[in-house]
Amino acid sequence: MTARDGEGYLPGVRQILHIDMDAFFASVEQRDDPSLRGKPVLVGGGERRGVVAAASYEARPFGVRSAMPMAQALRLCPQAIVVAPKRGRYEEASARVFAIFERFTPLVEGLSLDEAFLDVTASRRLFGDGEAIARKIKAAIREETQLVASAGVAPSKFVAKIASDLGKPDGLLVVREEDVADFLAPLPIERMWGVGPKAADRLHSLGHETLGDLARADEASLERALGSWGAEVRRLARGIDDREVVPDREAKSVGAEETYDEDLRTRAAIEQTLLAHASRVAARLHRNGLCASRISVKLKRADFTLQTRQVKLPEPVDDATSIYEAARELLGRFDIAGQRFRLTGVSASDLHPGPPPPTLFGNEEKARRRAVESAMGALNARFGEGGLTRAELLVTPRRSDREE
């Protein structure tokens, strides 16, 4: 492999880092519960319909991977310990990790809670080259969060992402500009962004096995196989990727949804789930200093038919009661009589910074609710998500948690 440990870069060459936390959700669970350390851990929902949100490295030799049905994962690794997701804990850890990133550069593009691109080109005078910065970031993450990250360093986002993937777990792989073509050439075409099984089959049928094959391919042939995307695939395979790291990408929505082990059959059961979702959405809005002017409800029937309804509110909200009241009203727009539902969800969009603006005559009840929910959020942040909850939610349907 032509990637090197790094001896500095030419002054005009970009240095892009891709940092990816290793088995993030599962690692947080093992950090917080010493009894889970060294054991196969699956984070996700119930066995019947849940999916694996994260698998610890102890579970992966059995063939378990993220997004796999939990039932299949447990057949492959019956000794695995299943842990329900604790979104608040992951968001807390993520915030600490991103704060570390921002010590080294303001150019941080978050892709998810556990993954980001960093442009450190202008940071070299203060902190050293890309490899040195990546080492410092990895060390700070380990020391301050007791978690492990892998890093890729390269002149482009595409190559940095592949480098971090290849270095896992706890890896650091540096690809110098002059080595990019040789680094990419032998990699299988499945390493190309967006190439799933069907696209891979089409490319294999054309005789393309590696990224080097794609780099040498005729552009018109790739466009016939992949559409207009074919030209971009050829450029990326050649290591041509000028995309900038875009910081401060704002969330378009905040949501929560659940898939249930047993179908919901009554309006009362659905309403209870909507209250749970509204509470989680409100907590996330509080944590991120946001309010929302649009609420949506999602229902998926037992036959997998998906329906959504949404409403524009007269003023922004960030409290669970207001979100729930809007969701409950939206529920009246669905035909639920005689139907069975496997999934429900609530999301808030049309987001605005800060708490809702005060109204002309004020609203003491809403202010009181915000104060109560802020106190609950602070206690749950201190003692763990779920430590304090609404009495109405003490009995809930069996579910598989997922948050957007």
C-alpha positions in Angstrom: 0.0 0.0 0.0 1.3 3.4 -0.9 -0.1 5.3 2.1 2.7 6.5 4.4 3.1 7.6 8.0 3.5 11.2 6.8 6.4 13.5 6.7 4.5 16.8 6.1 2.8 18.1 3.0 3.7 20.7 0.4 2.4 24.1 1.5 -0.2 24.4 -1.2 -1.8 21.0 -0.7 -5.0 20.7 1.2 -5.0 18.5 4.3 -8.4 17.0 5.0 -9.1 14.7 8.0 -11.9 12.2 8.3 -12.5 11.3 11.9 -14.8 8.4 12.7 -15.5 7.1 16.2 -15.1 3.3 16.5 -18.3 1.4 17.2 -19.6 4.6 18.7 -22.9 3.7 20.4 -21.6 0.3 21.6 -18.3 1.9 22.8 -20.3 4.5 24.9 -22.3 1.6 26.4 -19.1 -0.3 27.3 -17.5 2.8 28.7 -20.5 3.5 30.9 -21.1 -0.1 32.0 -17.8 -1.9 32.9 -19.7 -5.2 32.9 -20.1 -4.9 29.1 -16.4 -4.4 28.4 -14.8 -7.2 26.3 -18.2 -8.7 25.5 -20.2 -8.7 22.2 -22.7 -5.8 22.6 -25.5 -4.9 20.2 -27.2 -1.6 20.5 -30.7 -1.6 19.0 -34.3 -2.6 19.4 -36.2 -5.7 20.1 -35.4 -9.1 18.6 -38.6 -9.4 16.5 -38.4 -6.2 14.4 -35.5 -4.2 15.7 -32.3 -3.5 13.9 -28.7 -3.2 15.0 -27.8 0.4 15.5 -24.2 -0.5 16.5 -22.2 -3.6 17.1 -19.1 -3.8 19.3 -15.9 -5.1 17.8 -16.3 -8.3 19.9 -19.5 -9.0 18.0 -18.2 -8.3 14.5 -16.2 -11.5 13.9 -19.5 -13.3 14.0 -20.7 -11.4 10.9 -22.8 -8.9 12.8 -23.0 -5.4 11.3 -25.0 -2.2 11.7 -28.4 -2.0 10.1 -28.8 -5.8 10.3 -32.1 -7.1 11.6 -31.6 -7.9 15.3 -33.1 -11.4 14.9 -30.4 -12.2 12.3 -27.7 -10.7 14.4 -28.7 -12.8 17.4 -28.7 -16.0 15.3 -25.1 -15.2 14.2 -24.0 -14.2 17.8 -26.5 -15.7 20.3 -24.3 -14.7 23.2 -24.5 -11.0 22.3 -25.9 -8.6 24.9 -28.6 -6.3 23.5 -28.7 -2.8 24.9 -31.5 -0.3 24.2 -30.2 3.0 22.6 -29.6 5.9 24.9 -29.6 8.8 22.5 -28.9 11.5 25.1 -25.7 9.8 26.2 -24.5 9.5 22.6 -25.3 13.2 21.9 -23.4 14.2 25.0 -20.3 12.2 24.0 -20.6 13.6 20.4 -20.7 17.2 21.7 -17.5 16.6 23.6 -15.8 15.1 20.6 -16.8 17.9 18.3 -15.6 20.4 20.8 -12.2 18.8 20.5 -12.3 19.1 16.7 -13.0 22.8 17.0 -9.9 23.4 19.0 -7.9 22.6 15.9 -10.0 24.2 13.1 -13.3 26.0 12.6 -13.8 24.0 9.4 -15.6 21.0 10.8 -18.4 19.3 8.7 -20.3 16.9 10.8 -21.8 13.9 8.9 -23.4 12.3 12.0 -22.9 12.1 15.7 -19.7 10.1 15.3 -18.2 11.2 12.1 -16.8 14.5 10.6 -14.5 16.0 8.0 -12.0 18.6 9.1 -10.0 20.9 6.9 -6.7 21.6 8.8 -4.8 23.1 5.9 -4.6 26.5 7.7 -3.9 24.9 11.1 -0.5 23.5 10.3 1.4 26.6 11.5 -0.1 26.2 15.0 -0.4 22.4 15.3 1.8 20.7 12.8 0.9 18.7 9.7 -2.3 16.7 9.2 -0.9 13.6 10.7 0.3 15.4 13.8 -3.1 17.0 14.2 -4.9 13.7 13.8 -2.7 12.1 16.5 -3.5 15.0 18.9 -7.2 14.7 18.2 -7.2 10.9 18.7 -5.2 11.3 22.0 -7.6 14.1 23.3 -10.6 12.0 22.5 -9.2 9.0 24.3 -8.1 11.0 27.3 -11.2 13.2 27.7 -14.0 10.8 26.7 -12.4 7.3 27.1 -13.5 6.5 23.6 -11.5 5.6 20.5 -11.5 7.2 17.0 -9.9 6.3 13.7 -8.6 9.0 11.3 -7.7 9.3 7.7 -5.5 12.2 6.3 -5.5 13.0 2.6 -5.8 15.9 0.1 -9.5 15.2 -0.4 -12.6 14.2 1.4 -13.1 11.0 -0.7 -9.6 9.7 0.0 -9.6 10.7 3.7 -12.9 8.8 4.2 -11.5 5.6 2.6 -8.3 6.0 4.6 -10.1 6.2 8.0 -12.3 3.2 7.1 -9.2 1.1 6.2 -7.5 2.0 9.4 -10.2 0.9 11.8 -10.2 0.2 14.6 -8.0 2.9 16.4 -6.2 3.6 13.1 -4.5 6.5 11.5 -3.7 6.3 7.8 -2.1 9.1 5.8 -2.3 9.3 2.0 0.1 11.8 0.5 -0.9 13.7 -2.7 1.6 11.9 -4.9 0.4 8.5 -3.6 -3.4 9.0 -4.2 -3.6 7.2 -7.5 -1.6 4.2 -6.3 -3.6 4.1 -3.1 -6.9 4.0 -4.8 -6.1 1.8 -7.8 -6.2 -1.7 -6.1 -9.3 -1.1 -4.0 -12.5 -2.9 -4.9 -15.2 -0.9 -6.6 -17.4 -1.4 -3.5 -15.2 1.3 -1.9 -16.7 3.9 -4.2 -19.2 6.1 -2.5 -22.8 5.2 -3.5 -21.9 1.9 -5.2 -24.4 -0.6 -3.8 -24.9 -4.2 -4.8 -26.9 -3.5 -8.0 -24.5 -0.8 -9.2 -21.6 -3.1 -8.4 -23.1 -6.0 -10.3 -23.5 -3.7 -13.4 -19.9 -2.6 -13.1 -18.6 -6.1 -12.6 -20.5 -7.2 -15.7 -18.5 -4.6 -17.6 -15.2 -6.0 -16.3 -14.6 -3.4 -13.6 -13.2 -4.9 -10.4 -11.2 -2.1 -8.8 -11.1 1.7 -8.6 -8.2 1.6 -10.9 -10.5 0.0 -13.5 -13.0 2.8 -13.0 -10.3 5.4 -13.4 -9.2 3.9 -16.8 -12.8 3.3 -18.0 -14.4 5.1 -20.9 -16.6 7.9 -19.5 -19.4 7.3 -21.9 -19.5 3.6 -20.9 -19.8 4.5 -17.2 -22.5 7.0 -18.0 -24.5 4.3 -19.8 -24.1 2.0 -16.8 -24.6 4.6 -14.0 -26.3 7.6 -15.6 -24.8 11.1 -15.2 -23.2 9.9 -12.0 -20.7 7.9 -14.1 -18.5 10.9 -14.8 -18.3 11.7 -11.1 -17.4 8.1 -10.3 -14.5 8.2 -12.8 -13.2 11.5 -11.4 -13.3 10.2 -7.8 -11.6 7.0 -8.9 -8.8 9.1 -10.2 -8.5 11.0 -6.9 -10.1 14.2 -8.3 -12.3 15.6 -5.5 -12.3 19.4 -5.0 -15.3 19.5 -2.6 -14.9 21.8 0.3 -15.4 21.0 3.9 -18.6 22.8 4.7 -18.9 23.8 8.4 -22.0 24.5 10.5 -24.4 22.4 8.4 -27.7 23.0 10.1 -30.1 20.3 10.9 -33.3 20.4 8.8 -35.4 18.5 11.3 -35.3 16.9 14.7 -37.3 13.6 15.0 -37.9 10.4 16.8 -39.6 7.2 15.6 -40.0 3.6 16.8 -40.8 0.3 15.3 -42.8 -2.0 17.6 -42.5 -5.7 18.2 -46.3 -5.9 18.5 -48.5 -3.9 16.2 -50.4 -1.0 17.7 -54.2 -1.4 17.3 -55.8 1.5 19.2 -55.7 5.3 19.1 -54.8 5.3 22.8 -51.7 3.2 22.2 -50.7 5.4 19.3 -51.2 8.6 21.3 -49.0 7.2 24.1 -46.2 6.7 21.6 -46.6 10.2 20.2 -46.2 11.6 23.7 -43.0 9.6 24.1 -41.7 10.9 20.7 -42.7 14.5 21.5 -40.8 14.3 24.8 -37.6 13.1 23.0 -38.0 15.7 20.3 -38.4 18.5 22.8 -35.4 17.3 24.8 -33.3 17.4 21.6 -34.6 20.9 20.7 -33.6 22.1 24.2 -30.1 20.5 24.0 -29.5 22.2 20.7 -31.1 25.6 21.5 -33.8 25.3 18.9 -37.5 25.7 18.4 -39.7 24.5 15.6 -42.7 25.9 13.6 -43.7 22.7 11.8 -44.7 19.3 13.3 -45.0 16.0 11.4 -46.4 12.6 12.3 -45.4 9.4 10.5 -47.4 6.1 10.7 -46.4 2.8 9.0 -49.1 0.2 8.8 -48.5 -3.5 9.2 -48.4 -3.9 5.4 -45.5 -1.3 5.4 -47.7 1.4 3.9 -46.2 4.7 5.1 -48.3 7.9 5.6 -47.3 11.3 7.0 -49.2 14.4 8.0 -47.8 17.8 9.0 -49.0 21.1 10.3 -47.5 24.6 10.3 -47.9 26.2 13.8 -48.8 29.8 14.4 -45.7 30.3 16.5 -42.5 28.2 17.2 -42.5 25.7 20.1 -39.9 23.7 21.9 -41.9 22.0 24.7 -43.2 18.4 24.7 -46.8 19.3 25.5 -47.1 21.7 22.5 -45.5 19.2 20.2 -47.7 16.4 21.5 -50.9 18.5 21.1 -50.0 19.2 17.5 -49.2 15.5 16.9 -52.4 14.4 18.5 -54.4 16.8 16.3 -52.6 15.4 13.2 -53.5 11.9 14.3 -57.1 12.8 13.6 -56.2 13.2 9.9 -55.3 9.5 9.6 -57.7 6.6 9.0 -56.7 4.3 11.9 -59.9 2.4 12.4 -59.4 -1.3 12.0 -55.7 -0.8 11.1 -52.6 -2.1 12.7 -49.4 0.0 12.9 -45.8 -1.2 13.3 -44.1 2.2 13.4 -44.9 5.7 14.7 -42.8 8.9 14.5 -42.9 12.6 15.3 -40.5 15.2 13.8 -40.1 19.0 14.2 -38.9 21.1 11.3 -38.7 24.7 10.1 -36.2 25.2 12.9 -35.2 28.5 14.5 -32.4 29.3 17.0 -33.2 30.0 20.6 -36.4 29.5 22.7 -39.7 30.6 21.2 -40.1 34.4 21.1 -42.4 35.8 23.7 -46.0 36.6 22.6 -47.7 39.9 23.1 -49.6 38.8 26.2 -47.2 36.0 27.3 -48.1 32.5 28.2 -47.5 31.5 31.8 -48.5 27.9 31.3 -46.1 27.4 28.4 -43.3 29.1 30.4 -43.9 26.8 33.3 -43.8 23.7 31.0 -40.5 24.9 29.6 -39.0 25.3 33.0 -40.1 21.8 34.1 -38.8 20.2 30.9 -35.5 22.1 31.2 -35.1 20.8 34.8 -35.9 17.2 33.6 -33.3 17.6 30.8 -30.7 18.7 33.3 -31.3 15.8 35.6 -31.3 13.3 32.8 -28.1 14.7 31.5 -26.5 14.3 34.9 -27.9 10.9 35.9 -28.6 9.3 32.4 -31.4 9.4 29.9 -34.6 7.9 31.2 -33.8 8.6 34.9 -36.7 11.0 35.0 -39.7 10.6 32.8 -43.4 11.4 32.6 -45.8 9.1 34.5 -47.8 8.5 31.3 -44.8 6.8 29.8 -44.0 4.3 32.5 -45.8 1.7 30.5 -44.9 1.6 26.8 -45.2 -0.8 23.9 -42.3 -3.0 23.1 -40.2 -1.2 20.5 -37.1 -0.8 18.5 -35.7 2.7 19.0 -34.5 4.9 16.2 -33.8 8.6 16.1 -33.2 10.9 13.1 
